[in-house]
Amino acid sequence: MTSDNFKFHIRKLQTLGYIAKADDGYYELTASGKEFANRLDTQRGQAAQRPKASMLLIVTSQCAGKEYFLLHQRRREPYFGFWGIGS
């Protein structure tokens, strides 16, 4: 790939909001880019349409007059570090 061709594609990914240049000079995926990569069908080269089935589970406990909620912190991309409830 030529340098001009590479620059063209980098600019295109930046324009789409999929990547951003970090302070250290390297490019990294944005939240939008991580979500797109998560849905990418690598055989067809486009976003896959997947049905979504959801369930909401809220676990609470009361102790000494205070209410507590069970939460979890994501350890995988695209939402690494985010906190949430079971679903």
C-alpha positions in Angstrom: 0.0 0.0 0.0 1.4 3.4 -0.9 1.8 6.1 1.7 -0.9 8.3 0.0 -3.3 5.3 -0.1 -2.6 4.6 3.6 -3.2 8.3 4.5 -6.4 8.4 2.5 -7.8 5.4 4.5 -6.6 6.8 7.9 -8.4 10.1 7.1 -11.5 8.3 6.1 -11.6 6.3 9.3 -11.0 9.5 11.3 -13.9 11.2 9.4 -16.2 8.3 10.2 -15.2 8.7 13.8 -13.8 5.1 14.1 -10.2 6.1 15.0 -8.5 9.0 16.7 -4.8 9.9 17.1 -3.7 9.5 20.7 -1.2 11.8 22.5 1.6 9.3 21.9 1.1 9.6 18.1 -0.5 6.2 17.6 -4.0 5.7 16.3 -6.6 4.0 18.5 -10.2 2.9 18.1 -12.9 5.2 19.4 -15.9 3.9 21.2 -17.8 4.1 17.9 -14.9 2.2 16.2 -15.0 -0.5 18.9 -18.7 -1.0 18.5 -18.3 -1.2 14.7 -15.5 -3.7 15.0 -17.6 -5.7 17.4 -20.4 -6.0 14.8 -18.2 -6.5 11.8 -18.8 -9.5 9.6 -15.2 -10.2 8.4 -16.3 -12.5 5.6 -18.5 -9.9 4.0 -16.6 -6.8 5.2 -19.7 -5.0 6.5 -21.7 -4.6 9.7 -23.7 -7.7 10.6 -27.3 -7.3 11.5 -27.8 -9.4 14.6 -31.1 -9.8 16.5 -30.9 -8.6 20.1 -32.5 -10.5 22.9 -32.3 -8.7 26.3 -33.2 -9.3 29.9 -32.9 -6.9 32.8 -31.8 -8.3 36.1 -31.6 -5.9 39.2 -30.2 -7.5 42.3 -30.7 -5.5 45.5 -30.0 -6.1 49.1 -30.9 -4.1 52.2 -28.6 -4.0 55.2 -28.7 -1.6 58.2 -31.4 0.6 56.5 -29.3 1.0 53.3 -30.1 -0.4 49.9 -27.3 -2.0 47.8 -27.2 -2.9 44.1 -25.1 -5.6 42.5 -23.0 -4.0 39.6 -20.3 -5.3 37.4 -17.4 -3.7 35.6 -16.7 -4.6 32.0 -13.3 -6.2 31.3 -13.6 -6.6 27.6 -13.9 -4.3 24.6 -15.8 -2.4 23.4 -17.0 -1.2 26.8 -13.9 -2.0 28.9 -14.0 -0.2 32.3 -17.8 0.7 32.0 -20.0 -0.2 35.0 -23.4 -1.7 34.6 -26.1 -4.0 35.9 -26.6 -7.6 34.8 -28.5 -8.0 31.5 
